[in-house]
């Protein structure tokens, strides 16, 4: 079994102390191998089974997450989608969602253009193909974030109730994490159904602006190999 670091993570959530190094969970999974004398290799393109082809050079928007508090507002994803279509006329958008997220994907779909493809509940290997062939993935703290990194695609990760120190942040050198430095973070290990603050303001996600995310897209787009 891998070292879950449960006590430190609980202390961080409850008392906002003991942040530590926040070693990524995937590195913890490799720890038993290292103790056994095996030196594992991290090779993103080989980590996921891939079947078929995606949309070459697309920007993937993944608005879903396991819990509502980990989701950046759909209205902001929708606004971002409109701007991306205007600012990057040579790129398509893929709106990726898991099973049951049809309504969420519909809320952020700009409509009226063939440059947008909705991908909801796709088979694992098919999703991996779209992530592999994309130029960039914009995601909440969700499985798609880690799938994208596993096939070597840079990610812009939007973090709210969870933090890097819990072990779920992107680890790729070309990936970016956007978050707000608030005293209430982290409020849970895996997100929750409602914001625990008395006013239910959900500031950790609401305060992330479309302009901030767009700036990160521009910076990544100006880097190598996008």
C-alpha positions, 0 to 999 in steps of 0.5 A, a space after each residue: 500500500 502507498 503512504 497516504 499521509 492521512 494524519 497530516 492531511 487531516 490536520 491541514 484540513 481541520 486546523 490549516 497547519 502542517 502543510 508540508 511538501 504535498 508530494 503528489 499522490 502518484 509519487 506516493 504510489 511509487 514509494 513501495 517500488 522504490 523501497 523494494 529497490 525498483 526505480 520507476 520511470 515517469 513517462 506520460 505518453 505511455 501511462 494511459 491506453 489510447 484508442 482512436 484520435 482526438 481533435 489535433 491542437 484543440 483546447 479542452 474544457 473540463 467543467 466537471 468535478 466529483 463535488 460541486 465545490 470543486 467546480 469553477 462556475 459554469 457561467 465562467 467556463 461559458 464566457 471563457 469558451 466564447 473568448 477562446 473561440 474569438 482569440 484562437 480562431 485556428 483552434 477547436 474546443 472540446 467540452 469534456 464531461 463524465 457520465 451524467 454531465 450532459 446538462 453541465 456541458 450544454 451550459 458552457 457550449 457556445 453553440 452555432 459553430 462546428 469548432 466545438 465538440 461535446 464529449 460526454 461519458 466517452 470510453 476511457 481510451 477515447 477520452 485519452 485520445 482527445 486529451 493526448 491530441 489536445 494542445 491544452 486542457 483547462 480543468 477543475 481538480 478532477 480525474 481529467 486533470 490527471 488523465 491529461 498529464 498522464 498523456 503529456 498534455 499541459 493543464 491549467 488547473 483551477 483549485 478551490 476547496 483543495 490545495 497542492 499540499 493534499 497531493 492532487 495538484 498537477 505535477 507537469 512542468 508545463 502545467 499551471 495551477 490557479 487558486 486563491 490564498 484564502 484562510 479557509 482553504 483547504 476545507 476538505 480532502 476531496 471537496 464537498 456539496 456546499 461551501 462551509 462558510 456561513 455565507 456560502 460564498 464559495 469564494 475560492 472558486 468564485 474569485 478566480 476570474 475569466 481574465 486570470 484563466 485567459 492570461 494563463 492560456 495566453 502564457 501557455 500558448 506562447 510557450 514551446 510545443 503548443 
